[in-house]
Amino acid sequence: MNRVALFLNGLPPKKIPNLNQFNQIYCTDGAYHYLIEKRIKPDVVCGDFDSFPKEDIPEGIEIIELADQNYTDFEKTLRLLKEREFEEVYIYGSSGMEHDHFLGNLSSALKFKDKMALVFFDDYSYYFFADKETQMQGYKDRVISLYPFPTAKNVETEGLKFPLTKEDLDLTSRIGIRNFAVKDEVFVRFEEGNLLLFIKNGE
């Protein structure tokens, strides 16, 4: 599986993941200094370089200038990763700090969720857009939130404390946050719309 780590300019993770699991490490220009402070050398730095001059980046790191201001650096980078045929993108630094960026990141991810596997990580949870049928293993006693974006129709769950049976979720009426896994195996199914799953980190 062709897998990449992508660091964005949100709240940086306190704990660095095992980077040996990735084929390459990418970052947007705003996250570059964070990686350097952690002594992590990215393979590629992408963005419009409004955070710092690209001339400050040493040789040996590929620089991709993405100047189209109609899209965020994240969305432009996702387009590049798709063109380079990455199949899995693990995303760090997408949340925290400026919340408009966080919501914008989710909107960008929605456009690419059927083209690549996108998983977001922060210090509290990890989250992703669920497939129409999603099976998860090993989550007993973990908090699991179902968040429609903006709607999810005929949602069914198994293995959660508060089960859903062919129920609709909608941002304006009912969402499914702070549920709880009572079994090791959890199933989530829905028929229409888009559904984010947030899984709280284990203690």
GITAJO-V247793 format. One record per residue. N is the residue number from 0. RES is the residue in one small letter. PSI is psi in whole degrees, 0 to 359 (none if undefined). OMEGA is omega in whole degrees, -180 to 180 (none if undefined). NEAR is the number of other C-alpha atoms within 8 Angstrom. Layout:
n=N res=RES psi=PSI omega=OMEGA near=NEAR
n=N res=RES psi=PSI omega=OMEGA near=NEAR
//
This chain:
n=0 res=m psi=129 omega=-179 near=4
n=1 res=n psi=104 omega=-169 near=9
n=2 res=r psi=138 omega=-179 near=13
n=3 res=v psi=145 omega=169 near=13
n=4 res=a psi=132 omega=180 near=13
n=5 res=l psi=122 omega=179 near=12
n=6 res=f psi=128 omega=179 near=12
n=7 res=l psi=175 omega=-174 near=14
n=8 res=n psi=43 omega=172 near=11
n=9 res=g psi=210 omega=178 near=13
n=10 res=l psi=118 omega=-177 near=9
n=11 res=p psi=148 omega=-179 near=10
n=12 res=p psi=142 omega=177 near=9
n=13 res=k psi=327 omega=-179 near=5
n=14 res=k psi=124 omega=180 near=5
n=15 res=i psi=133 omega=178 near=6
n=16 res=p psi=168 omega=174 near=4
n=17 res=n psi=106 omega=-174 near=5
n=18 res=l psi=352 omega=178 near=8
n=19 res=n psi=346 omega=-179 near=5
n=20 res=q psi=355 omega=-175 near=6
n=21 res=f psi=147 omega=175 near=10
n=22 res=n psi=323 omega=178 near=8
n=23 res=q psi=164 omega=177 near=9
n=24 res=i psi=123 omega=176 near=12
n=25 res=y psi=156 omega=169 near=13
n=26 res=c psi=153 omega=169 near=14
n=27 res=t psi=162 omega=-173 near=16
n=28 res=d psi=327 omega=-179 near=14
n=29 res=g psi=341 omega=-180 near=11
n=30 res=a psi=357 omega=-174 near=12
n=31 res=y psi=312 omega=-176 near=11
n=32 res=h psi=327 omega=177 near=7
n=33 res=y psi=315 omega=180 near=8
n=34 res=l psi=319 omega=180 near=11
n=35 res=i psi=321 omega=177 near=9
n=36 res=e psi=328 omega=179 near=7
n=37 res=k psi=6 omega=-180 near=6
n=38 res=r psi=40 omega=175 near=6
n=39 res=i psi=123 omega=180 near=7
n=40 res=k psi=113 omega=178 near=7
n=41 res=p psi=155 omega=174 near=12
n=42 res=d psi=325 omega=-174 near=10
n=43 res=v psi=137 omega=172 near=11
n=44 res=v psi=127 omega=-176 near=14
n=45 res=c psi=153 omega=172 near=15
n=46 res=g psi=187 omega=178 near=13
n=47 res=d psi=356 omega=176 near=10
n=48 res=f psi=43 omega=172 near=11
n=49 res=d psi=351 omega=-180 near=6
n=50 res=s psi=326 omega=179 near=6
n=51 res=f psi=161 omega=-179 near=8
n=52 res=p psi=137 omega=179 near=8
n=53 res=k psi=343 omega=177 near=7
n=54 res=e psi=344 omega=179 near=5
n=55 res=d psi=349 omega=-178 near=6
n=56 res=i psi=127 omega=-176 near=7
n=57 res=p psi=166 omega=176 near=6
n=58 res=e psi=152 omega=-179 near=5
n=59 res=g psi=350 omega=175 near=5
n=60 res=i psi=125 omega=180 near=11
n=61 res=e psi=135 omega=179 near=8
n=62 res=i psi=125 omega=177 near=8
n=63 res=i psi=110 omega=179 near=8
n=64 res=e psi=123 omega=-178 near=8
n=65 res=l psi=95 omega=-166 near=9
n=66 res=a psi=353 omega=-176 near=6
n=67 res=d psi=111 omega=-177 near=6
n=68 res=q psi=0 omega=177 near=5
n=69 res=n psi=350 omega=-178 near=4
n=70 res=y psi=154 omega=178 near=7
n=71 res=t psi=162 omega=176 near=7
n=72 res=d psi=325 omega=179 near=11
n=73 res=f psi=311 omega=-178 near=10
n=74 res=e psi=319 omega=178 near=11
n=75 res=k psi=324 omega=179 near=11
n=76 res=t psi=321 omega=176 near=11
n=77 res=l psi=319 omega=178 near=9
n=78 res=r psi=318 omega=178 near=8
n=79 res=l psi=317 omega=-180 near=8
n=80 res=l psi=323 omega=176 near=9
n=81 res=k psi=317 omega=179 near=11
n=82 res=e psi=328 omega=-180 near=7
n=83 res=r psi=8 omega=170 near=6
n=84 res=e psi=34 omega=169 near=7
n=85 res=f psi=141 omega=-177 near=12
n=86 res=e psi=329 omega=180 near=11
n=87 res=e psi=132 omega=179 near=12
n=88 res=v psi=116 omega=175 near=13
n=89 res=y psi=122 omega=-167 near=12
n=90 res=i psi=128 omega=-179 near=13
n=91 res=y psi=145 omega=179 near=13
n=92 res=g psi=28 omega=-179 near=14
n=93 res=s psi=339 omega=-176 near=16
n=94 res=s psi=178 omega=-179 near=11
n=95 res=g psi=170 omega=179 near=9
n=96 res=m psi=252 omega=-174 near=6
n=97 res=e psi=114 omega=-172 near=8
n=98 res=h psi=335 omega=176 near=8
n=99 res=d psi=326 omega=175 near=6
n=100 res=h psi=319 omega=180 near=10
n=101 res=f psi=311 omega=179 near=12
n=102 res=l psi=322 omega=177 near=8
n=103 res=g psi=323 omega=178 near=8
n=104 res=n psi=319 omega=177 near=11
n=105 res=l psi=320 omega=179 near=8
n=106 res=s psi=321 omega=177 near=8
n=107 res=s psi=317 omega=180 near=10
n=108 res=a psi=325 omega=-180 near=10
n=109 res=l psi=325 omega=-178 near=8
n=110 res=k psi=338 omega=-174 near=7
n=111 res=f psi=1 omega=-172 near=9
n=112 res=k psi=335 omega=179 near=10
n=113 res=d psi=359 omega=-178 near=6
n=114 res=k psi=331 omega=179 near=7
n=115 res=m psi=156 omega=173 near=11
n=116 res=a psi=116 omega=-178 near=9
n=117 res=l psi=124 omega=179 near=12
n=118 res=v psi=127 omega=180 near=11
n=119 res=f psi=143 omega=178 near=11
n=120 res=f psi=139 omega=167 near=12
n=121 res=d psi=190 omega=-175 near=12
n=122 res=d psi=353 omega=-175 near=8
n=123 res=y psi=330 omega=-174 near=6
n=124 res=s psi=175 omega=164 near=10
n=125 res=y psi=156 omega=-172 near=12
n=126 res=y psi=156 omega=-175 near=11
n=127 res=f psi=162 omega=173 near=10
n=128 res=f psi=125 omega=-177 near=11
n=129 res=a psi=149 omega=167 near=10
n=130 res=d psi=170 omega=179 near=6
n=131 res=k psi=329 omega=171 near=9
n=132 res=e psi=119 omega=-177 near=9
n=133 res=t psi=126 omega=177 near=9
n=134 res=q psi=132 omega=-179 near=8
n=135 res=m psi=139 omega=-175 near=8
n=136 res=q psi=138 omega=173 near=7
n=137 res=g psi=31 omega=-175 near=6
n=138 res=y psi=16 omega=179 near=11
n=139 res=k psi=137 omega=180 near=10
n=140 res=d psi=12 omega=178 near=8
n=141 res=r psi=146 omega=174 near=11
n=142 res=v psi=129 omega=179 near=10
n=143 res=i psi=125 omega=180 near=13
n=144 res=s psi=138 omega=175 near=11
n=145 res=l psi=122 omega=-173 near=13
n=146 res=y psi=110 omega=179 near=13
n=147 res=p psi=147 omega=-176 near=15
n=148 res=f psi=79 omega=-5 near=11
n=149 res=p psi=349 omega=-180 near=9
n=150 res=t psi=155 omega=171 near=13
n=151 res=a psi=127 omega=-172 near=16
n=152 res=k psi=142 omega=175 near=12
n=153 res=n psi=56 omega=-178 near=12
n=154 res=v psi=132 omega=175 near=15
n=155 res=e psi=143 omega=175 near=13
n=156 res=t psi=153 omega=171 near=12
n=157 res=e psi=141 omega=178 near=9
n=158 res=g psi=4 omega=178 near=12
n=159 res=l psi=153 omega=-178 near=12
n=160 res=k psi=321 omega=-180 near=8
n=161 res=f psi=89 omega=-174 near=6
n=162 res=p psi=152 omega=173 near=9
n=163 res=l psi=138 omega=-178 near=9
n=164 res=t psi=96 omega=179 near=8
n=165 res=k psi=49 omega=-178 near=9
n=166 res=e psi=151 omega=-180 near=9
n=167 res=d psi=139 omega=173 near=10
n=168 res=l psi=142 omega=-175 near=14
n=169 res=d psi=139 omega=-179 near=12
n=170 res=l psi=331 omega=-176 near=11
n=171 res=t psi=353 omega=-176 near=4
n=172 res=s psi=306 omega=-176 near=6
n=173 res=r psi=129 omega=173 near=8
n=174 res=i psi=174 omega=-172 near=10
n=175 res=g psi=47 omega=-176 near=10
n=176 res=i psi=159 omega=174 near=8
n=177 res=r psi=44 omega=169 near=8
n=178 res=n psi=183 omega=-170 near=12
n=179 res=f psi=128 omega=-179 near=12
n=180 res=a psi=121 omega=179 near=15
n=181 res=v psi=354 omega=177 near=9
n=182 res=k psi=160 omega=180 near=10
n=183 res=d psi=328 omega=-178 near=10
n=184 res=e psi=131 omega=-178 near=11
n=185 res=v psi=134 omega=175 near=14
n=186 res=f psi=139 omega=174 near=12
n=187 res=v psi=129 omega=178 near=12
n=188 res=r psi=148 omega=171 near=12
n=189 res=f psi=163 omega=-171 near=13
n=190 res=e psi=323 omega=-177 near=9
n=191 res=e psi=158 omega=176 near=9
n=192 res=g psi=202 omega=-180 near=11
n=193 res=n psi=138 omega=-175 near=11
n=194 res=l psi=122 omega=174 near=13
n=195 res=l psi=138 omega=173 near=12
n=196 res=l psi=125 omega=175 near=12
n=197 res=f psi=126 omega=-179 near=12
n=198 res=i psi=116 omega=-178 near=11
n=199 res=k psi=140 omega=178 near=10
n=200 res=n psi=148 omega=176 near=9
n=201 res=g psi=156 omega=-180 near=4
n=202 res=e psi=none omega=none near=2
//
